[in-house]
């Protein structure tokens, strides 16, 4: 099937290949014959060869692709997010030929991309004063050489002219002697002329080389200046809008104050406001009480649609009405979530910049119990752990000088000083998702799938609690780096994370307890837009409750860090999260809407609202709260109204999650929680690739930032050297026609997710046995 004659080298030495292969389409049509073309680091496919010039059915850029062999004839290519190709070749030899060509193309595409980025980085750097002086001095010397040659040419030209005149007029000397003098003067003139030509060429070449470099720098500076002007202009407009909004708020408060002094507030407001009626109030002590308890009278909560919607809701609804890819069912679900205005928490008016300590102080400290779930911890039975890390030092940094060269680029691929970091690896940050694992413990006891899903929704929201004021960037893990966290004695779980891929960067994590199992594959794209950094997570998160066999999966929402250049940094979480059930929970789902921050919204900021639905798309539970404080859930007893404007009658709301108070003076040590402080605590017996053994991260925690930056550069260069060596070996193997094994993680293996066509990195279940035996043979030497 492969067109062997099509194998050649394309531009930049990237391999080219084309031929017929079978591509998986769907469960109805299965594998279909498609024409594939590998060219210039991009794999494309068409229905037939006649479509090449006008209709491409799909492409994957190989520089960030994952290539995985399934069996003797099948392989999978994925960019870690939106595109995945399941491909089957006719024979094992043909499959190996394609995989080898793809791996080679990926290596060369990465190399070409890095060389371009290095060139851009060089041209984008500010020219040091020493270099400017050196260039000016060099050009001055060359100009002086040209002036010297000019003086010599003038001198020898005049002498030659006199000799020629003597040749015509002086008859006393012999013709031979006069001719000899002319020849000598002509020779000297020719020598100085050649010297002048050479000096001129040297000056021209040097000036052209420096001129091209400075021209690119000047163009770059002009672009950055224009972007900065746009940012400042946008910020000025927003400031003006905020001032106008503040005036309106003050006026509204004055009007409300005047009205309140003359009349009592009515329970039911104008027709444009939300209406709700609470039939009876109940004191509630925790989630241990069942919503279905027959000997307790249930309250009733009737919700009506708020006619005055925020601008963000109008935008989302407009998008749904104009989208042809989403089903009517999905549209109804999103609209339904948007209409659940249930939060009655106090308004945060600071635009995400409020004092998070106010939130923490509002949560009473619990002396005998760690959480609302009544879990008691006996300190005498647990290992003594630290409660803080060294304070963050204050080092001056030219922020704009660094960040102006990052606008519009993926920050995960740009080397940054540790001044922007916090002393934790991304692997350790992923482990923080399980700080409130007691919610999963309780969810595992729920008999009803929808109730269990409501608690799981609260758990997914709790993972964002630490991001309210954690603006530091975690260290990018090195390929093969691991992190183990065994907290069976207190939290009741243990987990292992490993960096399983470098291009694209992918981390895999597995966490297990006696009641549940969780695993996830984490990758991301991040862009710096001048005013803010936006992080878009890729990869899925999975949870399994073994006793019931219920399995759930979801994807994380978008994170935005605002005020990068000017003002106080603040974080916002926004987007839609859909938690889907499978196996024993097939058909059940929860849709959560993380409402983006808006200066003009009436809603509580950092708002999360959602619904839990059964396989018949009937809403059974509602979820409300904020991602930085607490989540409450309530069962739906009755649904009235229309599908576009539903009214839910609910039972009592249960507190499913509440954020723990921050440690004292946490603002001095990166706003770490107690768990975060303990993640990088030194521990014996861990794998030699563990994040706690990273020298640059350890030096940063100790406050030695200059030494940390040097170590960081050394480790990154060591990683690049190893990768280039593997690429060279892969090219040599390809030239010899033999297969070259792709990089394989130590503790995870890429396999097909059960009940899905997606491939994820799954735990091999070999780490804890290896640790018990202290047998870490085969671990790469990365530090």
N, C-alpha and C positions, 0 to 999 in steps of 0.2 A: 504493500500500500504506500510506503514512503517513496517519494521521488528522490532517489539518490543523486540524480543530476542536479537537484536544486540545492544541495549542500555547498555552501560557499561562504566567503567572508563578506559581510556588509561593511558599511562605513564604520570607522573607529575600530575595526577588527572584531566587531560583534558577529557571532555566528548566525548564519541564515539557514533555514530549513523549512520545507513545506511538504504536505502530503495529506492523504485521507486517514482520518481517525474516527472512532466512535465516541460521541459525547452524550452524556446523560442529560435528558431533557426534563422528563417528569415521570410519575408513576404510570401514566396511561401509555405514553409513547416509548418509554424506556430509553435505550441508547439509539441514537440516530447518527447516520454517516455525515460528517462535516469535513470541509477542507480547511486545514490549519496552516498558518503561515507564521514562522518565527523570523522576525526581522528587526534589527536595530534595538534589541533588548525588549521587544514587545511581542507577545503571543496573541494573534488574532484568529478568528475563525469565520467561515462563510458557509452557506448552504451548498454552494458549488463554486467552481473556478470562475464562472462568468460574473459573479458578484464582486470580485476583488476590487474593481475600479469604482464601485458606486455604493455597495451596501455591506458594511461590516456588521456582523451580528454580535460581536463582543470582543473585548481586549483586556489583557492583564499586563501591566508593566512589571517586568521581572525583578527590578532592583529591590522591591520590597515584598516579593512573593515567597510563599511557602510551597515547597515541592515535596510531595510525599508519595511513596510507592505503597500501593495497597496489596497487590498480588503480582503474579508473574506477568500479567498483561495490563493491569490497571494502575493508573496513577492520578493524583489529585493536585491541582494548582490553585492556590488561594492567595488573595492579597490581604488576608486577615480581617476583612470587613464585608464589602459589598459584593465581591465577585469570587465565585468558586467554580472551577471546571473539573468535572469528573470525566476522565478520558480513558478509553480502552484501546489498546493497540492489537494488531492481529497476532503477533508473536512476542515472545519474551525478548528476542533480539531487537525487534523494532521498538518495544517499550524502552529498553535500555538505551537505544540510540537517541530517542527523544529526550529522556531524562538527562542523559549526559550533555546533550546540546543545550538543554534548558538551564542546567546548573552552570555550564560554562558561560552562557549568555548572561545569567544573573550575576556571576562574579565580575564579568567585564563591564556590565552596566553599572554595578556599584562603583567600580574603579573609575569609570568615566564620570559618573556623577560626583564623586569625591574630588576628582581633579578639577572639575568646574567649580565646585564649592570652594576649594582651596584658592583657586585663582580669584574668585570673587572676594574671598576673605582678604587676600593680599591687597587687591586694588581698593578694598573698602577701608583699610587701615589708615589712620592718620599718619602722615609722613613725619618721623622724628626730626627735630631741628638738626641733629648731627648729620642725618642723611641729606638734608637740604643743603647744608654747608658743604658736604663732600661733593655733591653734584655740581653746585655752583663753582667750587674750586676746580673741579675737573674740567668743566666747560671753559672757565677762565684760562686755565693752562693751555687748552687746545686753541683758544682764540689768540693767546699770545704767540703760540707757534705759528699760527697763520699770519700774524702781523710781522713776525721775524722773517718768514718766507717772503712776505710782500716787500719788505725793505731790501732783502737780498735780490729779489727779482728786479726791483727798480734800479739797484746798483749795477747788477750785471747786465741788465738791458741797456743802460746808458753806456757801459764800457763796450758792449757789442756794437752799439750804434757808432761810437767813435772809431772803432776798428774798421768798420765798413766805410766810413768817410775817408779814413787814411788810405784805405785800399784804392780809392778812386783818385785821390789828390796827391798823395806822397809818392813821388817818382824816384826819390833818392835811394830808398831801400829797395832791395830785390823783391820781386813778386812772391817768391817762396816764403820769405820771412814775414811779409804782410799777411799772406794766406794762413800761415801758422798761427799768428796772433788772432785772426778772425776765428779760426777753429777753436782755439782755447777759450775765447770769450763766448762762443756759441755753446761749447760744452758746459761751461759754468752756468749759463742761462738755462740750458735744458735741465740740469740737475736741480737748480732752485725751483724751476717750474714744476718738475715732478714732485719735489718736496711740498710745494704749495698744493698740488692736487691731492696728495696723500693726507696732508693736514686738513684740507677741506672735507675730504671724505670721512675722516675720523670724527670731525666736529659734527658733520651732518648725521652720521649714524648714531652718535651719542645723543644728540639733540632729539632725533626721531624717537629713539627708545624711551628717553625720559619724557618726551612730549606726549607719547601715546599713554604712558602710565599716568601722567598728571592729568591728561584729558579725561581718562576714565574716572580718576578720583574726583575731578571737578564735577563731572556728570553725576557721580554718586552723591556728592555733597549737595548738589542742587536738588536731586530727588528727595533726599532726606529733609532738606530745608522745606521743600514744598509740602511733604507729608506732615512735618511738624507744624507748619502754618495751618494746614487743614485741621489738625488735631486741636490746636489752640482755638481756632475759629469755632469748631464744634463745641468745645468746652465752654466758650463764652456764650454761645447760644443756649446751652443747657443751663448755665448759671442764671441767665436772664429768665428762662422758663421757671427755674426753681424759685427765683425771687418773686415772680408773679404768682406762682402757686402758694408761696408762703403768705403773701398779702391776702390771697383769697381765703386761706385757712384761718388767718387771724380774723378776717371779717366774718366768716361763718361761725367761728367760736363766739364772737361778740354777739351775733344774732341769736345763737343758741342760748347764750347766757342770759340775754334779755328775756327770751321766751320762757326759760326755765324759772325765772324769778316771778313770772306772772301766772304760770299754770303748771300743773304736774304733767310729767311726760306720759304719753299714752303708750300702752303696750303695742298697739297696732299703728304704724306710721302711715305715710302716704302710700299711694298705690304703686309708686316706683321703688319703694324700699322692700327689703326682704321681710316676710311675715313668718313668724313661728310662734307656736303655742306649746308650752311645757305644762302638761296636765298635773304633774306632781314632782317635787324635788326629792331626791334621795341622797343621803350620804353614802359614799362608796369607799371602801377601804382597800381594794385591790382586785386583781383579775381572778383570784381564786373563787369568787362567787360566780356561779353559772347564770347565764342570761335566761336559761330555761327553768330556773328553780320555781316549782309550783307554789311554794309557800311564801313567795314575795311578790307583792303587787308591782306590776311593771308600769313605768312611766310611758307617756306618749309624746312623741316629738313629731310635729307635722311641719314639713318643709314646703315652701312655695318658691317658685322661680323669681329671682330678682330681675326685673325688667331692665334695670340700668347696668349694663355689663361693662367691664373694663375694655380698654382698647386692645389688650393682648387677646381677649376672648374673641373679639370681632375679627381680628386678624386670623386666628386659628380657624374660626368657622368659615371665613371667606376662603381660606386655603382648602378646606374640606369640600366646599361647594364647587371649587374649580378643579379639583383633582379627579382624574379618571381612573387612577390606579387603586384607590381604596374602595372597599365594598361599602354598601349602605349600612351594613351592620357595624363596621368600624366607625363610620361617621356618627351613627346614633350613640355608640359607646362613648366617643370623645365628647360629644355634646352633653351627654348625660353626666359625665365627670365634671364638665365645666359648670353645670348647674347645681352642683352640690355645695352650696354656700353654708357650711355648718360651723365654721370656726368662730369662737367667741373670745379668743385670746386677746390681750391688749395689743393695740396697734404699735408697730415699730416704725417711728417716723424718721429714722436716720438713714434710710436708703441702704440698709445692709451695713452701715458703718457704726451701728450702735454699740454700746459697751456690753460685751458679752458677759462680763461679770455680773451685770444686773440680772441676766437670765439665770446665772448660777446661784446668785444669792436668793432668788425667788424659790429655789428648790431646797427644801429643808434637808439638812444633813441627817443621815440615819446612823446612829451610833451602833446599834446591834445588828442591823440587817443591811446588806450591801445594796439591795435593789427592792423594787416594789413587789417582787415575786417571793419575798420572804426567805431568800437563800442565806443561811448563816455560814460564815467562814470562821474557822477556829485558827487564829494566828499561831498557836502553839504547834499545830500540825503541819504548818507550811514553812517553806524556805523563806528566810529573811531577804527581802528585796529592797532595792533603793526606791526612794519616793521622788527623786528629782535628779537632774543632770546639771553640770556646771553652767553658770550663767552665760548668756550669749554676750560676747565682747562687741564693742562698737568700733568698727574700722571704717574710715572714710572710703568712699568709692565713687568714681566718676560714672554715675549710672547711665547718663545719656551717651557717653562715649562708647559704652558697650552695647546698649540696647538699640541704638539707631541702626546698627548693622544687622539686626535680627528681624526687622519689620517684614512681615509677609512670609517668614520662613518657619520651618518645623523646628521648634526649640529642642526636641529630642536629638537632633542631629547637629547641634551647635555646641561646641565646648564652652562652658560657662564657669566662671570662678566660683569657689565655694561660698562666696559672700551671698549668693542667692539661695543657698541650700539650707537645709536643716540636717542635723547629724543622724539621719536615718536613710536606709535604702528604700527604694520603691517596693521591694519585697516585704519589708517590715511594715510599710504603710498599708499594704494589702491585708496584713494580719490584723490590723486595727479594726477591720470590718466586723470582727467577732467579739468586740469588747462587750456588747450586750447580748451575748449568746444565751442568757437565761430566757430570752424570748423564744428562741428555738426550742429550749428545753420544755417550756410550757406548751408551745405549739405541738410538740410531739405527743402530748397527752390528749389533744382535742380529737373527739370522735367524728365531728362534723367537718367535712372538707372545706366548706366556706368559712367557718370560724377559724380553722387552721390557716387558711389562706389570708385571713384578715391579720392574724398575728404575724405571719410571715411578711406581710406588707409593712407592718410596724418595724420589723427587724431590718428590712432593706432600707428604710428611711433612717434608722439609727446609725447606719454606716457613714452618714454625712455629718453627724453632729460635731466631729472634730475639725471640720473644714471651715467653720465660721470665722476663726481667726488664725488658722494655720496657713500662712501665705508663703512659707518657705518651700523650696523645690527639693524633693527627695533626690538622693544620688541615683543616677542611672545604673542599674545592675550590670556587671560584666557578664559576658557569656559564660555559663556554667556556674555562676554565683548562686548560692543557696541560702536559705534561712529557715531554721527549725525553731519552733516555739512549743514547748511542752508545758501546758498549764493544767494538766489533769488534776493536780492537787487542789486548785482553787476554782478555776473557770470550768473544769471538767472536759477540756478538749486539748488536742495537740494538732499541730499542722506543720506542713513543709511547703516551702515555695522555692522555685528554681527558675532562673532565666534560661529559657529553652531555645531562644532564637535571638540573633543580633540584627539581621536584616530580613524582615522587619523586627523591631524589638518586641518580644513576647515573653510574658512571665506566666507560669502555671503554678497553681496553689491547690493543695488538698488539706481539708480540715475535718477532723472526725471526733465524735464523742460516742458514748454508749447509746445515745438516743437519736442521733442524726449524723448525716455526712454532707459536707459541702465541698464543691470544687469549682474552680474558675480559671479561665484563660484570659489574661489581661494584656491588651495592647492599646495604643492610643495614637491620635494625631493631635498636635498642638500648633497653633499659629499665634504669632505676636502681631497684633493689629495696630500697634502704636500706643493706643490708650488702654488696651486690655489684652489679656491672654486667654484664649479659648481652648479648652481641652475636651476632645471628643473621644470617650472610651470606646474601644472595640473589643469584641469577644463576649462570651456569655458567662453567666453565673448559674450554678445548679445546686439544688438542695434535695436530699432524699431522706425520708423518714422510714427506716427499715421495717418497723413493726407493722405499719399500715401499707407499705409499698408505694406510698404517694411520692411523686416526683414533680419538682417545679423548676422552671428556668426563667431568667429575666436578663435584661441588659441595663447597664448603668446610664444615667442621664448626663447631660453636658455640664461642665464646670467652667465658670468664667471668673477670672481674677481681674478686678477693675482698678483703675487709678494707678497704672504701672509707672507713669512718668511723674504726675502731679497729684498730690492729695494722699489721703490715707488708704492703704490697700484694703479691699473688702471682697468677699467671695460670694458668688451667687450660683445656685443650682437650679437648672431649669430643663424642661422637656417632659416627655411622656414615658412612663415605664409600664410595661405590660408583663405581669407575672402569669405564666401559662402552666397549667397542670398537665401531667401526662401519667401514663400507666394507671394506677388506681385512682388518680385525680383527673383523668382525661376529661377535657371539656370545661373544667373550672378555670376561671381567670380573674385577675384583679388588675384594674387599670388605674394607675396613679398619675396625677398631673402635678408636677412641680412648677408652680406658677412663677414666671420670671418677675424680677423686681420691676416696678413701675413707679415713677415719681408721683403719678396722678391717680393711682389705684386706691380704692377705698378698702381693699382687702388687707388683712394682716400680711406683712411682708414675710418672706420665706415660707409661704403657704404651701401645704400639700393637702390634696383632697382626692378622694377616689371611691370606687365602688367594687364590690366583690360579686361576681355573677356565677350562677350555676350553668350546666350545659345547655339549658333552655334560654340563656341570656336574661334570666330574671335576677334582679338585684336583691341580694340576700343580706349584705352587710355594707355599711358605709364607713369610710375612713376619713378622719380629719385631724389637723394639727399643723405643726411647723417642723421643718427638718432640723432645727437647732434647739428645740426645747422638749416637745412631747407629741405623742400620737394617741388619739382616742378612737375607739371603734364601737359600733352599735349594730345590733341585728335589725333588719327591716321586717316589721310585722305586717305592713300592708302598703301596697302601692296603688295610688289613684292618679287621675289626670290622664293626659295623653302621653304618647311615647316621646314627643318633643318637649313636653313640659310636665315631667312627672312630679308627684308629691309623695314623699315617703313618710310613713308613720313608723317610728323606730322605738326600740326599747331603750333601757338605760345605756349611757355611754360608759365604756370601761377604759381605764387608763392602761394602754398596752405598752407604752414606753415613755420613760422620762429621763432626760439627760442628767448625768451625775455632776455634782459640783466640781469645778476645776480645782486643782491643788493650789495651796497658798502661794502667791507670788509667781504663778505660772507664766505671767507675761515676761518675766526675766529669763526664762529658759524655753523660748520658742513656742510658748503656749501649749506645751505638751500636757496630755493627760497623764495620770499615774501609770496606766498601761504603756503609753508611749515612752515614758522615762525608763521603763524596765526592759524594753525590747532590745536595746543595744548594750545591756549589762553583760559584762564578760562572763563566760560560762565554759567550763571544761568539758571535753568529750564531744564537742560538736565537730562537724565535717570541716576539713581544711579550707573549704570554699565558703564557709558561713560568713554572712555580712558583718558579724561582730568582729571578724578578723581583718577587715579592710583597713589598711593603715591610713588612707586619706580621711576616711570617715571618723576613725578614732581620734586622729589629730585635730579634726575640726571640733569634735565634742570637747576636747581638752583645751580649746582656745588657740591652738597653734595654726592659724589659718594660712600663713605663708608657707609653712612646711606642708600643710594639707594640699595646697594648690600644686606644689611641686610633685607630691606623690600622685595626685590625681592625673597630672599630665603623663607621669611615668607609666601608670597602669593603663591609661588609654593608648599610649604608644605601643606598649607591650601587646595589648589586645589586637591592635592593627597589624603588628608584625606577624602574629600567629595567623591572622586571617589571610594576609597576603601569601604566607607560606602555603596554606591550604589551597588557595586559588592557583598558585604556581603548580602544586602537585596535581590539582584537578586538570589544568591545561595540559600538563605532560601526559597524564593518563588518557585524556581525550585524543591527543595527537598519536598515541600508541594504540588507540582503539580498545582500551580496556576500561572497565567501570571504575569509578572512584567513589567510595562510600561517603554519603553526606553526613554532616554532624548529627550525632544522636545525643539527646540529653541523658544525664546519669540516672535520674530517679523517675522520669516521666516518659511515656511513650504515646505517640500520636495515633489515635485509633478513632473509629467511627462511633459517634455518640449514639447510645441505644435509642431506637425509635426515631432516628433522624439521619439525614444524609450528610450532616456536618461532621467534620473531623476535629477532635479536640485532644489536648494533651492530658492523659489520664495517669494517675499515680500507679507505679508498679508495685507498691507495698513491700519494698525491700529496704527502705532507709532505716526504719527503727530496729530491724534485726541487725543491719550492718553497724548501727551505733552501739547496740548491746555488745557486739563482738569487737567493737573498735576496729572494724575492717573497712577502711575507706579507700581501698586499692582501686585505681581507675579514675579517681577524681582528678580533674585537670588542675594544673598549677597556674592559678590566675593572679596570685598576689606576689 
